[in-house]
Amino acid sequence: MSRIAAPTSFKPSPAQRPCMPATKEIKCESQDCELDMFENHYTYDVPDDHSVADLSCPYCGGSQLAEIEV
Ligand SMILES: [Zn+2]
């Protein structure tokens, strides 16, 4: 009973999407905000045109967010 069925390896076609849904580190640039940074973990369903500009700060609700390049 120890045999585990090997999952079919999921290989998306190489030409599919150049950018994988990633973990984005985002900081709030509002001077009044005490949030240093936070992480967004996206799924594969995130629209291509989604950007940090579509988000608002979970702490202050402001939109002065900047993506941190890592
Ligand atoms: Zn903020």
N, CA, C, O and the ligand as a Tripos MOL2 file, in Angstrom:
@<TRIPOS>MOLECULE
protein
  281   279    71     0     0
PROTEIN
NO_CHARGES

@<TRIPOS>ATOM
      1 N           0.8350   -1.2220    0.0000 N.3       1 MET1
      2 CA          0.0000    0.0000    0.0000 C.3       1 MET1
      3 C           0.8550    1.2510    0.0000 C.2       1 MET1
      4 O           0.3540    2.3580    0.1990 O.2       1 MET1
      5 N           2.1410    1.0730   -0.2220 N.am      2 SER2
      6 CA          2.9980    2.2510   -0.1570 C.3       2 SER2
      7 C           3.2620    2.8530   -1.5300 C.2       2 SER2
      8 O           3.9320    3.8790   -1.6530 O.2       2 SER2
      9 N           2.7370    2.2170   -2.5400 N.am      3 ARG3
     10 CA          3.0160    2.7240   -3.8800 C.3       3 ARG3
     11 C           2.1820    3.9760   -4.1420 C.2       3 ARG3
     12 O           0.9570    3.9710   -4.0260 O.2       3 ARG3
     13 N           2.8640    5.0100   -4.4870 N.am      4 ILE4
     14 CA          2.1770    6.2650   -4.7740 C.3       4 ILE4
     15 C           2.1810    6.4780   -6.2840 C.2       4 ILE4
     16 O           3.2310    6.4580   -6.9260 O.2       4 ILE4
     17 N           1.0400    6.6730   -6.8150 N.am      5 ALA5
     18 CA          0.9510    6.9050   -8.2520 C.3       5 ALA5
     19 C           1.7030    8.1760   -8.6240 C.2       5 ALA5
     20 O           1.4540    9.2550   -8.0870 O.2       5 ALA5
     21 N           2.6130    8.0150   -9.5440 N.am      6 ALA6
     22 CA          3.3720    9.1810   -9.9560 C.3       6 ALA6
     23 C           2.4670   10.1480  -10.7040 C.2       6 ALA6
     24 O           1.8090    9.7680  -11.6720 O.2       6 ALA6
     25 N           2.4360   11.3670  -10.2650 N.am      7 PRO7
     26 CA          1.5890   12.3320  -10.9640 C.3       7 PRO7
     27 C           2.1360   12.6040  -12.3570 C.2       7 PRO7
     28 O           3.3460   12.6620  -12.5720 O.2       7 PRO7
     29 N           1.2490   12.7640  -13.2580 N.am      8 THR8
     30 CA          1.6750   13.1170  -14.6030 C.3       8 THR8
     31 C           2.3820   14.4700  -14.5440 C.2       8 THR8
     32 O           1.8170   15.4680  -14.0960 O.2       8 THR8
     33 N           3.5930   14.4760  -14.9950 N.am      9 SER9
     34 CA          4.3390   15.7240  -14.8890 C.3       9 SER9
     35 C           3.6950   16.8010  -15.7560 C.2       9 SER9
     36 O           3.4390   16.6100  -16.9450 O.2       9 SER9
     37 N           3.4510   17.9060  -15.1300 N.am     10 PHE10
     38 CA          2.7680   19.0080  -15.8100 C.3      10 PHE10
     39 C           3.7940   19.9250  -16.4450 C.2      10 PHE10
     40 O           4.5270   20.6410  -15.7640 O.2      10 PHE10
     41 N           3.8250   19.8830  -17.7420 N.am     11 LYS11
     42 CA          4.7840   20.7500  -18.4360 C.3      11 LYS11
     43 C           4.0390   21.6790  -19.3860 C.2      11 LYS11
     44 O           3.5840   21.2570  -20.4490 O.2      11 LYS11
     45 N           3.9180   22.9250  -19.0020 N.am     12 PRO12
     46 CA          3.2970   23.8720  -19.9300 C.3      12 PRO12
     47 C           4.2010   24.0670  -21.1370 C.2      12 PRO12
     48 O           5.4260   24.0160  -21.0310 O.2      12 PRO12
     49 N           3.5990   24.2840  -22.2440 N.am     13 SER13
     50 CA          4.4130   24.4390  -23.4440 C.3      13 SER13
     51 C           5.3390   25.6360  -23.2840 C.2      13 SER13
     52 O           4.9390   26.6650  -22.7390 O.2      13 SER13
     53 N           6.5630   25.5080  -23.7520 N.am     14 PRO14
     54 CA          7.5600   26.5620  -23.5120 C.3      14 PRO14
     55 C           7.1490   27.9080  -24.0700 C.2      14 PRO14
     56 O           7.5370   28.9530  -23.5480 O.2      14 PRO14
     57 N           6.3630   27.8780  -25.1320 N.am     15 ALA15
     58 CA          6.0050   29.1410  -25.7660 C.3      15 ALA15
     59 C           4.8120   29.8030  -25.0920 C.2      15 ALA15
     60 O           4.3200   30.8310  -25.5580 O.2      15 ALA15
     61 N           4.3610   29.2280  -24.0250 N.am     16 GLN16
     62 CA          3.1220   29.7340  -23.4400 C.3      16 GLN16
     63 C           3.2860   31.1340  -22.8450 C.2      16 GLN16
     64 O           3.1170   32.1380  -23.5370 O.2      16 GLN16
     65 N           3.6090   31.1820  -21.5920 N.am     17 ARG17
     66 CA          3.7120   32.4960  -20.9710 C.3      17 ARG17
     67 C           5.1590   32.7650  -20.5720 C.2      17 ARG17
     68 O           5.7780   31.9600  -19.8750 O.2      17 ARG17
     69 N           5.6780   33.8680  -21.0050 N.am     18 PRO18
     70 CA          7.0620   34.1830  -20.6500 C.3      18 PRO18
     71 C           7.2110   34.4790  -19.1630 C.2      18 PRO18
     72 O           8.2110   34.1130  -18.5460 O.2      18 PRO18
     73 N           6.2280   35.1300  -18.6020 N.am     19 CYS19
     74 CA          6.3760   35.4650  -17.1910 C.3      19 CYS19
     75 C           5.4530   34.6090  -16.3490 C.2      19 CYS19
     76 O           4.2340   34.6240  -16.5250 O.2      19 CYS19
     77 N           6.0300   33.8820  -15.4590 N.am     20 MET20
     78 CA          5.2840   33.0470  -14.5420 C.3      20 MET20
     79 C           4.6480   33.9270  -13.4790 C.2      20 MET20
     80 O           5.1690   34.9910  -13.1450 O.2      20 MET20
     81 N           3.5420   33.4850  -12.9620 N.am     21 PRO21
     82 CA          3.0060   34.2060  -11.8070 C.3      21 PRO21
     83 C           3.9990   34.1070  -10.6760 C.2      21 PRO21
     84 O           4.4500   33.0190  -10.3200 O.2      21 PRO21
     85 N           4.3230   35.2050  -10.1370 N.am     22 ALA22
     86 CA          5.4280   35.2380   -9.2010 C.3      22 ALA22
     87 C           4.9820   35.7650   -7.8570 C.2      22 ALA22
     88 O           3.8510   36.2090   -7.6630 O.2      22 ALA22
     89 N           5.9160   35.6950   -6.9520 N.am     23 THR23
     90 CA          5.7330   36.3770   -5.6910 C.3      23 THR23
     91 C           6.2730   37.7830   -5.8370 C.2      23 THR23
     92 O           7.4520   37.9800   -6.1330 O.2      23 THR23
     93 N           5.4230   38.7380   -5.6310 N.am     24 LYS24
     94 CA          5.8520   40.1230   -5.7500 C.3      24 LYS24
     95 C           6.0080   40.7220   -4.3690 C.2      24 LYS24
     96 O           5.1400   40.5880   -3.5060 O.2      24 LYS24
     97 N           7.1170   41.3750   -4.1840 N.am     25 GLU25
     98 CA          7.3140   42.1060   -2.9440 C.3      25 GLU25
     99 C           7.0030   43.5690   -3.2140 C.2      25 GLU25
    100 O           7.5220   44.1900   -4.1410 O.2      25 GLU25
    101 N           6.1470   44.0780   -2.3730 N.am     26 ILE26
    102 CA          5.6050   45.4060   -2.6250 C.3      26 ILE26
    103 C           5.7920   46.2480   -1.3760 C.2      26 ILE26
    104 O           5.6000   45.7820   -0.2530 O.2      26 ILE26
    105 N           6.1660   47.4790   -1.5940 N.am     27 LYS27
    106 CA          6.3040   48.3820   -0.4590 C.3      27 LYS27
    107 C           5.3630   49.5550   -0.6260 C.2      27 LYS27
    108 O           4.9820   49.9230   -1.7370 O.2      27 LYS27
    109 N           5.0000   50.1320    0.5040 N.am     28 CYS28
    110 CA          4.1510   51.3130    0.4820 C.3      28 CYS28
    111 C           5.0430   52.5280    0.6440 C.2      28 CYS28
    112 O           5.8840   52.5840    1.5420 O.2      28 CYS28
    113 N           4.8520   53.4790   -0.2180 N.am     29 GLU29
    114 CA          5.7180   54.6540   -0.1950 C.3      29 GLU29
    115 C           5.0830   55.8460    0.5100 C.2      29 GLU29
    116 O           5.6450   56.9400    0.5370 O.2      29 GLU29
    117 N           3.9320   55.6220    1.0650 N.am     30 SER30
    118 CA          3.3200   56.7130    1.8080 C.3      30 SER30
    119 C           4.1350   57.0100    3.0640 C.2      30 SER30
    120 O           4.4910   56.0960    3.8070 O.2      30 SER30
    121 N           4.4220   58.2510    3.2940 N.am     31 GLN31
    122 CA          5.2740   58.5940    4.4390 C.3      31 GLN31
    123 C           4.5520   58.3840    5.7610 C.2      31 GLN31
    124 O           5.1980   58.2490    6.8010 O.2      31 GLN31
    125 N           3.2450   58.3550    5.7390 N.am     32 ASP32
    126 CA          2.4830   58.1790    6.9690 C.3      32 ASP32
    127 C           2.1740   56.7180    7.2600 C.2      32 ASP32
    128 O           1.5160   56.4040    8.2520 O.2      32 ASP32
    129 N           2.6350   55.8480    6.4220 N.am     33 CYS33
    130 CA          2.2600   54.4450    6.5420 C.3      33 CYS33
    131 C           3.3500   53.6750    7.2630 C.2      33 CYS33
    132 O           4.5380   53.8550    6.9960 O.2      33 CYS33
    133 N           2.9350   52.8220    8.1700 N.am     34 GLU34
    134 CA          3.8910   52.0310    8.9380 C.3      34 GLU34
    135 C           4.1390   50.6610    8.3320 C.2      34 GLU34
    136 O           4.8770   49.8480    8.8880 O.2      34 GLU34
    137 N           3.5310   50.4200    7.2120 N.am     35 LEU35
    138 CA          3.7840   49.1380    6.5490 C.3      35 LEU35
    139 C           5.1000   49.2330    5.7960 C.2      35 LEU35
    140 O           5.2900   50.1280    4.9720 O.2      35 LEU35
    141 N           5.9880   48.3250    6.0750 N.am     36 ASP36
    142 CA          7.2610   48.3480    5.3670 C.3      36 ASP36
    143 C           7.1100   47.7040    3.9970 C.2      36 ASP36
    144 O           7.3600   48.3320    2.9680 O.2      36 ASP36
    145 N           6.7070   46.4700    4.0030 N.am     37 MET37
    146 CA          6.5310   45.7800    2.7340 C.3      37 MET37
    147 C           5.6060   44.5900    2.9400 C.2      37 MET37
    148 O           5.3660   44.1570    4.0670 O.2      37 MET37
    149 N           5.0980   44.0790    1.8450 N.am     38 PHE38
    150 CA          4.3060   42.8600    1.9220 C.3      38 PHE38
    151 C           4.5100   42.0720    0.6490 C.2      38 PHE38
    152 O           5.0510   42.5670   -0.3400 O.2      38 PHE38
    153 N           4.0640   40.8360    0.7010 N.am     39 GLU39
    154 CA          4.2390   39.9620   -0.4490 C.3      39 GLU39
    155 C           2.8890   39.5990   -1.0300 C.2      39 GLU39
    156 O           1.9370   39.3280   -0.2980 O.2      39 GLU39
    157 N           2.8160   39.5940   -2.3250 N.am     40 ASN40
    158 CA          1.6430   39.0730   -3.0170 C.3      40 ASN40
    159 C           2.0330   37.7770   -3.7120 C.2      40 ASN40
    160 O           3.0360   37.7010   -4.4210 O.2      40 ASN40
    161 N           1.2270   36.7880   -3.4930 N.am     41 HIS41
    162 CA          1.4720   35.5010   -4.1360 C.3      41 HIS41
    163 C           0.3760   35.2840   -5.1700 C.2      41 HIS41
    164 O          -0.7920   35.0950   -4.8300 O.2      41 HIS41
    165 N           0.7630   35.3150   -6.3990 N.am     42 TYR42
    166 CA         -0.2190   35.2460   -7.4620 C.3      42 TYR42
    167 C          -0.4280   33.8180   -7.9300 C.2      42 TYR42
    168 O           0.4310   32.9520   -7.7650 O.2      42 TYR42
    169 N          -1.5700   33.6020   -8.5060 N.am     43 THR43
    170 CA         -1.8440   32.3200   -9.1400 C.3      43 THR43
    171 C          -1.6490   32.4640  -10.6420 C.2      43 THR43
    172 O          -1.3640   33.5450  -11.1570 O.2      43 THR43
    173 N          -1.8100   31.3490  -11.3180 N.am     44 TYR44
    174 CA         -1.6550   31.3830  -12.7720 C.3      44 TYR44
    175 C          -2.7930   32.1410  -13.4470 C.2      44 TYR44
    176 O          -2.7250   32.4530  -14.6360 O.2      44 TYR44
    177 N          -3.8140   32.4270  -12.6940 N.am     45 ASP45
    178 CA         -4.9640   33.0910  -13.2970 C.3      45 ASP45
    179 C          -4.8580   34.6080  -13.2570 C.2      45 ASP45
    180 O          -5.7680   35.3150  -13.6910 O.2      45 ASP45
    181 N          -3.7550   35.0960  -12.7390 N.am     46 VAL46
    182 CA         -3.6350   36.5540  -12.6620 C.3      46 VAL46
    183 C          -3.5810   37.1310  -14.0840 C.2      46 VAL46
    184 O          -2.8250   36.6480  -14.9270 O.2      46 VAL46
    185 N          -4.3710   38.1420  -14.3340 N.am     47 PRO47
    186 CA         -4.3840   38.7040  -15.6910 C.3      47 PRO47
    187 C          -3.0280   39.2850  -16.0590 C.2      47 PRO47
    188 O          -2.2790   39.7570  -15.2040 O.2      47 PRO47
    189 N          -2.7360   39.2400  -17.3390 N.am     48 ASP48
    190 CA         -1.4510   39.7530  -17.8050 C.3      48 ASP48
    191 C          -1.2860   41.2410  -17.5130 C.2      48 ASP48
    192 O          -0.1800   41.7320  -17.2900 O.2      48 ASP48
    193 N          -2.4060   41.9330  -17.5220 N.am     49 ASP49
    194 CA         -2.2940   43.3840  -17.3560 C.3      49 ASP49
    195 C          -2.4160   43.8110  -15.8950 C.2      49 ASP49
    196 O          -2.5200   44.9990  -15.5870 O.2      49 ASP49
    197 N          -2.4020   42.8400  -15.0190 N.am     50 HIS50
    198 CA         -2.4340   43.2150  -13.6070 C.3      50 HIS50
    199 C          -1.0830   43.8000  -13.2140 C.2      50 HIS50
    200 O          -0.0300   43.2940  -13.6020 O.2      50 HIS50
    201 N          -1.1370   44.8550  -12.4520 N.am     51 SER51
    202 CA          0.1240   45.4390  -11.9970 C.3      51 SER51
    203 C          -0.0570   45.9580  -10.5790 C.2      51 SER51
    204 O          -1.1490   45.9400  -10.0110 O.2      51 SER51
    205 N           1.0290   46.4090  -10.0490 N.am     52 VAL52
    206 CA          0.9960   46.9210   -8.6800 C.3      52 VAL52
    207 C           0.0920   48.1540   -8.5890 C.2      52 VAL52
    208 O          -0.3960   48.4980   -7.5120 O.2      52 VAL52
    209 N          -0.1190   48.7990   -9.7070 N.am     53 ALA53
    210 CA         -0.9930   49.9650   -9.7290 C.3      53 ALA53
    211 C          -2.4410   49.5990   -9.4490 C.2      53 ALA53
    212 O          -3.2450   50.4590   -9.0910 O.2      53 ALA53
    213 N          -2.7690   48.3460   -9.6090 N.am     54 ASP54
    214 CA         -4.1360   47.8970   -9.3520 C.3      54 ASP54
    215 C          -4.3720   47.6100   -7.8730 C.2      54 ASP54
    216 O          -5.4990   47.3330   -7.4610 O.2      54 ASP54
    217 N          -3.3300   47.6750   -7.0940 N.am     55 LEU55
    218 CA         -3.4350   47.3190   -5.6870 C.3      55 LEU55
    219 C          -3.5020   48.5620   -4.8160 C.2      55 LEU55
    220 O          -3.1580   49.6680   -5.2350 O.2      55 LEU55
    221 N          -3.9490   48.3450   -3.6140 N.am     56 SER56
    222 CA         -3.8580   49.4080   -2.6330 C.3      56 SER56
    223 C          -3.2360   48.8360   -1.3750 C.2      56 SER56
    224 O          -3.2670   47.6300   -1.1320 O.2      56 SER56
    225 N          -2.6840   49.7100   -0.6020 N.am     57 CYS57
    226 CA         -1.9560   49.2850    0.5890 C.3      57 CYS57
    227 C          -2.9060   48.6340    1.5910 C.2      57 CYS57
    228 O          -3.9400   49.2190    1.9150 O.2      57 CYS57
    229 N          -2.5870   47.4480    2.0870 N.am     58 PRO58
    230 CA         -3.4550   46.8000    3.0730 C.3      58 PRO58
    231 C          -3.4170   47.4810    4.4310 C.2      58 PRO58
    232 O          -4.2460   47.1970    5.2950 O.2      58 PRO58
    233 N          -2.4820   48.3580    4.6180 N.am     59 TYR59
    234 CA         -2.3770   49.0450    5.9080 C.3      59 TYR59
    235 C          -3.0850   50.3940    5.8770 C.2      59 TYR59
    236 O          -3.9710   50.6600    6.6890 O.2      59 TYR59
    237 N          -2.6900   51.2320    4.9430 N.am     60 CYS60
    238 CA         -3.2430   52.5850    4.9260 C.3      60 CYS60
    239 C          -4.2770   52.7720    3.8240 C.2      60 CYS60
    240 O          -4.9650   53.7920    3.7790 O.2      60 CYS60
    241 N          -4.3850   51.7940    2.9410 N.am     61 GLY61
    242 CA         -5.3690   51.9090    1.8790 C.3      61 GLY61
    243 C          -4.9350   52.8120    0.7500 C.2      61 GLY61
    244 O          -5.6900   53.0400   -0.1950 O.2      61 GLY61
    245 N          -3.7420   53.3180    0.8400 N.am     62 GLY62
    246 CA         -3.2550   54.2090   -0.1970 C.3      62 GLY62
    247 C          -2.7980   53.4470   -1.4170 C.2      62 GLY62
    248 O          -2.6900   52.2210   -1.4100 O.2      62 GLY62
    249 N          -2.5360   54.1940   -2.4520 N.am     63 SER63
    250 CA         -2.1430   53.5530   -3.7070 C.3      63 SER63
    251 C          -0.7050   53.8850   -4.0770 C.2      63 SER63
    252 O          -0.2890   53.7000   -5.2200 O.2      63 SER63
    253 N           0.0440   54.3740   -3.1050 N.am     64 GLN64
    254 CA          1.4450   54.6970   -3.3970 C.3      64 GLN64
    255 C           2.3110   53.4570   -3.1940 C.2      64 GLN64
    256 O           3.1750   53.4150   -2.3190 O.2      64 GLN64
    257 N           2.0630   52.4830   -3.9990 N.am     65 LEU65
    258 CA          2.7840   51.2300   -3.8570 C.3      65 LEU65
    259 C           3.8410   51.1040   -4.9370 C.2      65 LEU65
    260 O           3.6720   51.6000   -6.0510 O.2      65 LEU65
    261 N           4.9140   50.4460   -4.6030 N.am     66 ALA66
    262 CA          5.9840   50.2150   -5.5660 C.3      66 ALA66
    263 C           6.4490   48.7860   -5.4410 C.2      66 ALA66
    264 O           6.6050   48.2560   -4.3410 O.2      66 ALA66
    265 N           6.6650   48.1830   -6.5630 N.am     67 GLU67
    266 CA          7.1580   46.8220   -6.5690 C.3      67 GLU67
    267 C           8.6520   46.8210   -6.2680 C.2      67 GLU67
    268 O           9.4120   47.6240   -6.8090 O.2      67 GLU67
    269 N           9.0510   45.9100   -5.4020 N.am     68 ILE68
    270 CA         10.4630   45.8050   -5.0530 C.3      68 ILE68
    271 C          11.1040   44.7850   -5.9770 C.2      68 ILE68
    272 O          10.6700   43.6370   -6.0630 O.2      68 ILE68
    273 N          12.1180   45.2170   -6.6470 N.am     69 GLU69
    274 CA         12.8280   44.2850   -7.5250 C.3      69 GLU69
    275 C          13.7930   43.4550   -6.6940 C.2      69 GLU69
    276 O          14.6310   43.9870   -5.9650 O.2      69 GLU69
    277 N          13.6600   42.1660   -6.8170 N.am     70 VAL70
    278 CA         14.5500   41.2950   -6.0400 C.3      70 VAL70
    279 C          15.3870   40.4440   -6.9730 C.2      70 VAL70
    280 O          16.2010   39.6430   -6.5140 O.2      70 VAL70
    281 ZN          0.4680   52.1620    3.1820 Zn       71 ZN71
@<TRIPOS>BOND
     1     1     2 1
     2     2     3 1
     3     3     4 2
     4     3     5 am
     5     5     6 1
     6     6     7 1
     7     7     8 2
     8     7     9 am
     9     9    10 1
    10    10    11 1
    11    11    12 2
    12    11    13 am
    13    13    14 1
    14    14    15 1
    15    15    16 2
    16    15    17 am
    17    17    18 1
    18    18    19 1
    19    19    20 2
    20    19    21 am
    21    21    22 1
    22    22    23 1
    23    23    24 2
    24    23    25 am
    25    25    26 1
    26    26    27 1
    27    27    28 2
    28    27    29 am
    29    29    30 1
    30    30    31 1
    31    31    32 2
    32    31    33 am
    33    33    34 1
    34    34    35 1
    35    35    36 2
    36    35    37 am
    37    37    38 1
    38    38    39 1
    39    39    40 2
    40    39    41 am
    41    41    42 1
    42    42    43 1
    43    43    44 2
    44    43    45 am
    45    45    46 1
    46    46    47 1
    47    47    48 2
    48    47    49 am
    49    49    50 1
    50    50    51 1
    51    51    52 2
    52    51    53 am
    53    53    54 1
    54    54    55 1
    55    55    56 2
    56    55    57 am
    57    57    58 1
    58    58    59 1
    59    59    60 2
    60    59    61 am
    61    61    62 1
    62    62    63 1
    63    63    64 2
    64    63    65 am
    65    65    66 1
    66    66    67 1
    67    67    68 2
    68    67    69 am
    69    69    70 1
    70    70    71 1
    71    71    72 2
    72    71    73 am
    73    73    74 1
    74    74    75 1
    75    75    76 2
    76    75    77 am
    77    77    78 1
    78    78    79 1
    79    79    80 2
    80    79    81 am
    81    81    82 1
    82    82    83 1
    83    83    84 2
    84    83    85 am
    85    85    86 1
    86    86    87 1
    87    87    88 2
    88    87    89 am
    89    89    90 1
    90    90    91 1
    91    91    92 2
    92    91    93 am
    93    93    94 1
    94    94    95 1
    95    95    96 2
    96    95    97 am
    97    97    98 1
    98    98    99 1
    99    99   100 2
   100    99   101 am
   101   101   102 1
   102   102   103 1
   103   103   104 2
   104   103   105 am
   105   105   106 1
   106   106   107 1
   107   107   108 2
   108   107   109 am
   109   109   110 1
   110   110   111 1
   111   111   112 2
   112   111   113 am
   113   113   114 1
   114   114   115 1
   115   115   116 2
   116   115   117 am
   117   117   118 1
   118   118   119 1
   119   119   120 2
   120   119   121 am
   121   121   122 1
   122   122   123 1
   123   123   124 2
   124   123   125 am
   125   125   126 1
   126   126   127 1
   127   127   128 2
   128   127   129 am
   129   129   130 1
   130   130   131 1
   131   131   132 2
   132   131   133 am
   133   133   134 1
   134   134   135 1
   135   135   136 2
   136   135   137 am
   137   137   138 1
   138   138   139 1
   139   139   140 2
   140   139   141 am
   141   141   142 1
   142   142   143 1
   143   143   144 2
   144   143   145 am
   145   145   146 1
   146   146   147 1
   147   147   148 2
   148   147   149 am
   149   149   150 1
   150   150   151 1
   151   151   152 2
   152   151   153 am
   153   153   154 1
   154   154   155 1
   155   155   156 2
   156   155   157 am
   157   157   158 1
   158   158   159 1
   159   159   160 2
   160   159   161 am
   161   161   162 1
   162   162   163 1
   163   163   164 2
   164   163   165 am
   165   165   166 1
   166   166   167 1
   167   167   168 2
   168   167   169 am
   169   169   170 1
   170   170   171 1
   171   171   172 2
   172   171   173 am
   173   173   174 1
   174   174   175 1
   175   175   176 2
   176   175   177 am
   177   177   178 1
   178   178   179 1
   179   179   180 2
   180   179   181 am
   181   181   182 1
   182   182   183 1
   183   183   184 2
   184   183   185 am
   185   185   186 1
   186   186   187 1
   187   187   188 2
   188   187   189 am
   189   189   190 1
   190   190   191 1
   191   191   192 2
   192   191   193 am
   193   193   194 1
   194   194   195 1
   195   195   196 2
   196   195   197 am
   197   197   198 1
   198   198   199 1
   199   199   200 2
   200   199   201 am
   201   201   202 1
   202   202   203 1
   203   203   204 2
   204   203   205 am
   205   205   206 1
   206   206   207 1
   207   207   208 2
   208   207   209 am
   209   209   210 1
   210   210   211 1
   211   211   212 2
   212   211   213 am
   213   213   214 1
   214   214   215 1
   215   215   216 2
   216   215   217 am
   217   217   218 1
   218   218   219 1
   219   219   220 2
   220   219   221 am
   221   221   222 1
   222   222   223 1
   223   223   224 2
   224   223   225 am
   225   225   226 1
   226   226   227 1
   227   227   228 2
   228   227   229 am
   229   229   230 1
   230   230   231 1
   231   231   232 2
   232   231   233 am
   233   233   234 1
   234   234   235 1
   235   235   236 2
   236   235   237 am
   237   237   238 1
   238   238   239 1
   239   239   240 2
   240   239   241 am
   241   241   242 1
   242   242   243 1
   243   243   244 2
   244   243   245 am
   245   245   246 1
   246   246   247 1
   247   247   248 2
   248   247   249 am
   249   249   250 1
   250   250   251 1
   251   251   252 2
   252   251   253 am
   253   253   254 1
   254   254   255 1
   255   255   256 2
   256   255   257 am
   257   257   258 1
   258   258   259 1
   259   259   260 2
   260   259   261 am
   261   261   262 1
   262   262   263 1
   263   263   264 2
   264   263   265 am
   265   265   266 1
   266   266   267 1
   267   267   268 2
   268   267   269 am
   269   269   270 1
   270   270   271 1
   271   271   272 2
   272   271   273 am
   273   273   274 1
   274   274   275 1
   275   275   276 2
   276   275   277 am
   277   277   278 1
   278   278   279 1
   279   279   280 2
@<TRIPOS>SUBSTRUCTURE
     1 MET1         2 RESIDUE 1 A MET
     2 SER2         6 RESIDUE 1 A SER
     3 ARG3        10 RESIDUE 1 A ARG
     4 ILE4        14 RESIDUE 1 A ILE
     5 ALA5        18 RESIDUE 1 A ALA
     6 ALA6        22 RESIDUE 1 A ALA
     7 PRO7        26 RESIDUE 1 A PRO
     8 THR8        30 RESIDUE 1 A THR
     9 SER9        34 RESIDUE 1 A SER
    10 PHE10       38 RESIDUE 1 A PHE
    11 LYS11       42 RESIDUE 1 A LYS
    12 PRO12       46 RESIDUE 1 A PRO
    13 SER13       50 RESIDUE 1 A SER
    14 PRO14       54 RESIDUE 1 A PRO
    15 ALA15       58 RESIDUE 1 A ALA
    16 GLN16       62 RESIDUE 1 A GLN
    17 ARG17       66 RESIDUE 1 A ARG
    18 PRO18       70 RESIDUE 1 A PRO
    19 CYS19       74 RESIDUE 1 A CYS
    20 MET20       78 RESIDUE 1 A MET
    21 PRO21       82 RESIDUE 1 A PRO
    22 ALA22       86 RESIDUE 1 A ALA
    23 THR23       90 RESIDUE 1 A THR
    24 LYS24       94 RESIDUE 1 A LYS
    25 GLU25       98 RESIDUE 1 A GLU
    26 ILE26      102 RESIDUE 1 A ILE
    27 LYS27      106 RESIDUE 1 A LYS
    28 CYS28      110 RESIDUE 1 A CYS
    29 GLU29      114 RESIDUE 1 A GLU
    30 SER30      118 RESIDUE 1 A SER
    31 GLN31      122 RESIDUE 1 A GLN
    32 ASP32      126 RESIDUE 1 A ASP
    33 CYS33      130 RESIDUE 1 A CYS
    34 GLU34      134 RESIDUE 1 A GLU
    35 LEU35      138 RESIDUE 1 A LEU
    36 ASP36      142 RESIDUE 1 A ASP
    37 MET37      146 RESIDUE 1 A MET
    38 PHE38      150 RESIDUE 1 A PHE
    39 GLU39      154 RESIDUE 1 A GLU
    40 ASN40      158 RESIDUE 1 A ASN
    41 HIS41      162 RESIDUE 1 A HIS
    42 TYR42      166 RESIDUE 1 A TYR
    43 THR43      170 RESIDUE 1 A THR
    44 TYR44      174 RESIDUE 1 A TYR
    45 ASP45      178 RESIDUE 1 A ASP
    46 VAL46      182 RESIDUE 1 A VAL
    47 PRO47      186 RESIDUE 1 A PRO
    48 ASP48      190 RESIDUE 1 A ASP
    49 ASP49      194 RESIDUE 1 A ASP
    50 HIS50      198 RESIDUE 1 A HIS
    51 SER51      202 RESIDUE 1 A SER
    52 VAL52      206 RESIDUE 1 A VAL
    53 ALA53      210 RESIDUE 1 A ALA
    54 ASP54      214 RESIDUE 1 A ASP
    55 LEU55      218 RESIDUE 1 A LEU
    56 SER56      222 RESIDUE 1 A SER
    57 CYS57      226 RESIDUE 1 A CYS
    58 PRO58      230 RESIDUE 1 A PRO
    59 TYR59      234 RESIDUE 1 A TYR
    60 CYS60      238 RESIDUE 1 A CYS
    61 GLY61      242 RESIDUE 1 A GLY
    62 GLY62      246 RESIDUE 1 A GLY
    63 SER63      250 RESIDUE 1 A SER
    64 GLN64      254 RESIDUE 1 A GLN
    65 LEU65      258 RESIDUE 1 A LEU
    66 ALA66      262 RESIDUE 1 A ALA
    67 GLU67      266 RESIDUE 1 A GLU
    68 ILE68      270 RESIDUE 1 A ILE
    69 GLU69      274 RESIDUE 1 A GLU
    70 VAL70      278 RESIDUE 1 A VAL
    71 ZN71       281 GROUP 0 **** ****
